[in-house]
Amino acid sequence: MKTIDVSKIDIFEITNPKLQLILICLFTDGYVEPDELPEYIQENRGWWGDAIKTSGRKENIVWGSGLWVFDREKLSDDTLADFKEKVKASLKVAVDAGIISEPEVTVTRGDDQLSFILTFTDDEPLEFTGF
């Protein structure tokens, strides 16, 4: 299993294209519906390019994730479940394109941090720590 410390990622040192795509999907700030924003966040994030309509497609391609809203969240069981769903949603664009298989996502908490493991059917598992 490959372990990645989120607090120490240097994208320029990552040479595996699949891993680069996974990191972009997970750690690019995605737009979050206003009703999903915690009260202490005043400004929504997200990539402006998500608003561009793609000709011939039934739905827009959305990049990034809403993981950024968990930065100051209390680590409850509900938070872990929500985090897991955000991880799955952020990787949907890569799964739909056939670049990666849909991973099984396991989220755990320790002290004041989250860790998660992505287990793929056709690749080695990835563990992300320090989130």
N, C-alpha and C positions, 0 to 999 in steps of 0.2 A: 504494500500500500504506500502510495506517495503522500507525504504530509506537507502541507503548505501553511506556513504561519502568515495569516492575513496581514498582520501588522508589519511584515517585512517583505512583501511582494515587490519585486523589481521586474516589471513587464519586459524590460530589455534583456533580461537574462533567461526568459522563457522562450525556448526555440520550438517547442511542439505546437503546431498550429491548432490542434484540438484543444489543448490546454489554454492557449491564448484566447480562443473563442469562448470557452467556459468562463474564464476570468472576466472577459468583456461583458458577457451576459449577466454574471453575478454581481460585478462591482462597478458597473456603470449605473449612475443614478437614473432610475426610471420614474416616470410620472405615477403618482398615487392619487386615487380618487379623493376628493376633498373630505369626504366623510370618514376616510381611513386615516387621516392625519391626526397625530396626537395634538392636544391643545397647545403644547409649548412650541410647536412648529408653525411659524407664521408664513413661510414661503414654500410653495411646492417646487420640487425639482423635476427633472426629466429632460430628455433630449428633444429639442425643437423639431428635429427631423421626423419624429413619430407622427407629427401632424400632417405630413405630406402624404397625399393620397397616391397609392401605387396603381397605375392603370392596369386594368384587367384582373385585379385581385378582388376577391369578395371581402377580405378583411385586411386591415393595415398590419404591417409588420411592426412589432413593438420591441425595442431594444432596451436592455437594462433591467434593473430590478428595483423593488421597493424595500430592499434590505436596509437602506439608509435610515428608515424610520425607526428601526430597532436600536439605534445607537444608545438611547437613554431609557429604554423600556425596562420595566420590572420583569424579571425572568420567571414568569409563571408558566404553568402547563399550557394555558391558552396562547401565551406568547410563543412557546415552542411549536405549537401546531400551526399558528399563523406564519411563523418563520419558514417552516417546512413548505407550506403552500406557496409562499413567495419565491422560494428557491426553485420549486417545480415550474412555476409560471415563467420565471426568468429564463429558464433553459428551453422553453417551448419552441422558440424560433429555431434553435439548433437541432432539436429533435424532429420538428416538422420538415426541416431541410434534409434530413437523413444523415447529418454529419455525426451525430452521437445517438446512441440508444437512450431511451428514457431511463434515467437512473432511479434506483431506490434511494430515498433520502432518509438518513438517520440523524436526528438533532439531539444533542445532549448539552447539559449545562454543568459548569464547574466553577465554583467561586462566583465571580461576577462576569463570566464570559460564556459565550456559546461556541460550540464546535459542531461541525457536521461532516458526515461522510456521504459521498456519492458513490454508489455501487452500480457499475455498468455490466451489461451482459457480455459485452465484447471488448472490454478494456479493464485495466487495473483500477481498483477503487482509489478515490482521492479523499483525503481527510483535510479539512480546513479548520485550523485552530486560531485562537486569538481574536475572535470577533466579538 
